[in-house]
Amino acid sequence: MSVPTQDVLIVHPNEGRRAALAEVLGVHRVVAVESQVEATRRMEVSAPTLIIAPPDNARRFLRHVDRAAPEAVRVFVCAQSDRQGLEELVETAAEGHVFSTLDDSLTVSELGRRLTSLLQHRSSARVAPSTSLTVRFRLDGVTYTGSCLDVGNFGAALRVPLGASLNAFIQGTALESLTMERDGRTVLHVPRAFVRHAQQVHASTQPYLRLGITWGEAMDELTQPPSIRMRDPVIVLAALRKAVRRDAAIWLHFLDTPSSHFRLDAPVVELMDGRAVLRGLNDGTFPAEVGDVLQLSFEVGGQSYTGATSVLSRGEHDVMLSVPRTFSLKNRRGLQRFRLGPEHRFLVIFNAPINGERITRSVLDLSGRGFAFPFDASCEVLPAGSQLEASLLLPDGSEVPVRAEVRSVDAVTTDSRFDRRLRPYRCGVRLLDVPSAVRDAIQDAFMASRCAAADDGGSRPFPTIWRMMEESHYGFHPDYAFGREPEYMRDLEHTHDRLARAKDLGRSIVYSDEGEMMGHVSGLRMHSRSWLVQHLAVRPGYHRHEQIANELTALTVEMGEAIEDVEFLRYMWRADNRWPNRLGTWLARVMESRGFSLLRTFHYLRLPLEGTRPMPEEGLPAVREARPEDREWLESHLRSRGQVVRVLAEDLQADDEARRTLKARFEAAGLYRDRRLFVVDGEHGPLAMALVEEASPGLSLIEVTNAFWLECADRAHPQAGAALRALVRHGIEHARARGRPSAVALAEPPDVALVAEAGFKDQGRFCEWIFHRSMVRRWTDLWRSLFERLSRPRRARVEESACT
């Protein structure tokens, strides 16, 4: 699946420039000449596909090109400082000649990339629609209607009625919201296309305006994920080293001209007098001088990094830049793509949207809402914006219909060890709807790609998992003590089975070695947009104990990120458990990002209800159910305390729609999940409030989903203590009325003594870290690197520490 090799003619008076351009276009058949006279003789012998020339005598040269190579792509390279050359090109365009212009001051490598892109556009197949396609677009507030003459992967030719003004469609004009329709159904939609050329056609019975347009390789994203700031110099340097190691393109631009990028060739990170610097090649055209401040950017693994750098030195053959102090990090893709294992193969089957050709392709990689497959751009047309009615053939042999949209079309970088003339293309597709069968199959494939020893615990009988957890001394079960299984096992099995069917609400994952279950972890949709990692248990005495814990935890976090509507990840640990506490607090400290993460501590207190009597309510203020205005107060109160992340992650906004939606999703799965708010009033509004979580037994084995939290407007208020005691009493009686075996309170340190007065026993201090999904990939890198370091022999770690 490739684009064929093409003939290129380079005309340039500078021998070094000719040689450099010939080298970057070496995958094609290149002929480089010094003068336009020699170029004319060459064209008469063999017509090239692409002609590159300086702007001198452009009109006269194009007349020879029109005669000898009328189908060739014409490109003039002209520096912005060459006023005479620019005037010549403007006059040439005014005569109706169609050509492209590139800035001769760009680096050779950047010129090569742009020329290669033009050749890709040229070599891409163009097909006429199988049936008439109606085209609509907007320009300067006016809607135009026409038809489609032919379509390629990167552009199209349109027929517009001659009533439209030719002056409105000058080269580079943006056409907004371009749509192609067949029988009222959208076939292709792109938010923006650009005019490449316009021509009046009088050869037919009805004259018309022919527009050549392009929309590039990818669709613009309508929304951008939030960015975070990396400030740790060690992490900044590590990110830059990773980009260099993976041969990522390092782009630079001046702060006042962000539209003009140039690339740093052959980048390498070196130590210079104990200071890390970024060094690259200088072919004599590097535009910046010593002392200039530039913006540096690169992409690795779907993440975009941006930071400021300065030019430290500029030699004859190299240039040295400073390492940025900070990086702004943004996820280019909302979801990670993963490659499929041999046992999880997907096929996509669809009719090509333009000519109706039946196409079947093997899927290259997947995410929770999209996939990619290879295609041959030289004979197949799948432009970005195409709407596909497709079917996915799943690994189990079932075929499921899906609706999808092509989001990107780009060439795949090939290994230089192979024939560089082969340039396969990759079509990136977004699923517009994800049936549950497709969602579950993608998640199973994701699990297998990340950890071959892990599989779905939902297919295992829960008593088997429970016995493994007992053997691993997973002993913190206030209401589910080992040895009393007949009292609660039916409830736990019911919850386990229902979650196994609704995998977007919860996931149980087991780790096996030689058929024996060695570990377990689970993820739970704690709230509508948050994913809780819990129930980690590993069989003790096993030589890979730490590695299993590492892989299971990382897998569950990544599983949460793979679910598109999950925005926050969270996990909690006991503070007196030294190793998890040390690891969790270190990660939270290193990755702290204001507005994207929250680390909080609380005490877990439990009161057994069997055999206890209701607490007296004499002297306590009244407790009532919350109203909509109380939810507004709670959101404002938490935001004033800087807990915006908690508001978003726990559905504590004034609008209660998220809670109701989550409740309905659990009810559809045969489970229960809800939250109640109770209020004690003060003089000018709520004085204190209790957030009471309610859920089916066993969603969380420590029952944080059946616990209550306390919030106080002003702890210095004379009635604050009485208000909190009233809410504690109400929380106890509410749990009793629901038939709970115990009441659980999750109290902040100032409230522990007050809750203990009601008979609660403090089970210890816990920590919980909530972080945004945009931080998951960085979390995964840090998590895995830490365990890789720990897994090496102790002697190697000591030697490394001595060296650093």
Number of C-alpha atoms within 10 A of each C-alpha: 15 19 21 16 17 18 16 23 24 25 24 22 15 10 12 11 16 18 15 17 20 21 15 17 19 15 17 18 14 18 16 21 20 15 14 21 12 12 22 17 12 17 17 14 9 12 19 24 20 22 22 22 23 22 23 16 13 19 17 11 16 18 13 18 22 12 12 19 21 15 14 19 19 21 20 21 21 22 17 12 11 12 11 11 19 18 12 16 23 10 13 19 16 10 9 11 16 17 18 16 17 17 15 18 17 20 21 23 19 18 21 19 13 13 20 17 16 17 21 21 20 21 20 23 20 23 17 16 16 12 12 15 25 20 21 20 22 16 15 9 8 7 13 15 16 18 17 22 18 19 24 24 29 26 23 22 22 23 21 20 17 15 9 12 9 14 8 11 21 14 19 13 15 21 23 18 15 21 21 24 17 16 10 9 11 17 21 23 22 21 17 18 21 20 20 21 20 21 14 15 13 11 8 7 6 9 15 20 21 21 24 21 23 23 23 19 19 18 18 13 11 6 7 12 13 13 18 18 17 22 17 14 14 10 17 19 19 12 18 23 17 12 20 19 12 11 13 15 17 20 18 23 20 18 13 9 10 11 8 11 17 20 21 22 21 14 22 18 19 14 9 9 7 7 9 14 18 23 23 19 18 19 17 13 11 20 13 16 13 14 13 14 19 22 19 25 22 19 18 18 14 15 18 17 26 20 20 20 21 19 18 17 14 20 12 9 11 17 23 22 23 18 21 21 15 19 25 16 21 21 23 19 15 20 20 20 20 18 18 19 15 10 11 17 18 24 17 21 19 18 15 19 21 27 15 12 13 10 13 17 15 16 19 19 19 24 23 26 22 22 23 24 19 20 22 18 30 21 16 20 24 25 30 26 24 25 24 24 16 20 19 21 20 18 16 11 11 11 17 16 17 19 15 22 22 24 24 23 26 21 18 14 11 13 8 7 6 8 10 14 15 16 21 18 20 19 25 21 23 21 19 14 14 18 13 14 12 21 18 17 17 25 21 16 25 25 22 20 17 19 14 12 18 24 19 18 19 22 14 16 12 19 14 10 20 17 12 20 21 15 14 18 14 16 12 12 12 16 19 18 13 15 8 10 13 8 11 14 16 13 13 20 16 17 21 22 17 18 22 20 17 18 21 23 21 22 24 23 24 24 23 16 10 7 8 9 17 25 25 28 21 25 29 22 21 22 24 23 20 25 29 22 26 22 18 19 24 27 20 13 8 10 8 14 15 13 16 24 21 16 18 26 23 20 24 24 23 22 22 28 26 21 20 15 13 20 18 27 28 24 17 19 19 19 20 13 11 11 11 14 17 12 12 20 17 12 15 18 10 14 21 18 17 14 14 20 23 20 19 13 18 21 20 22 21 21 20 18 17 10 5 10 9 11 13 9 12 7 8 17 17 13 18 14 12 17 11 10 11 19 17 14 16 22 20 17 16 18 14 10 8 13 20 20 20 23 18 17 25 16 20 21 21 16 12 12 12 16 19 13 13 21 19 16 18 20 12 12 17 16 18 18 21 19 18 12 18 21 25 24 17 16 6 6 13 21 20 26 26 24 19 22 18 19 19 19 21 21 25 21 16 19 21 18 22 24 25 24 19 20 21 21 17 13 16 9 13 9 15 18 17 17 26 26 19 25 29 24 19 21 23 24 18 14 20 19 9 9 10 18 14 20 22 28 28 22 23 17 11 10 19 19 12 16 24 16 11 14 13 21 17 18 13 12 19 19 18 18 18 22 27 21 29 24 22 18 18 15 20 16 11 16 18 15 12 13 15 12 12 13 13 10 9 11 9 11 14 10 10 10 9 8 7 5
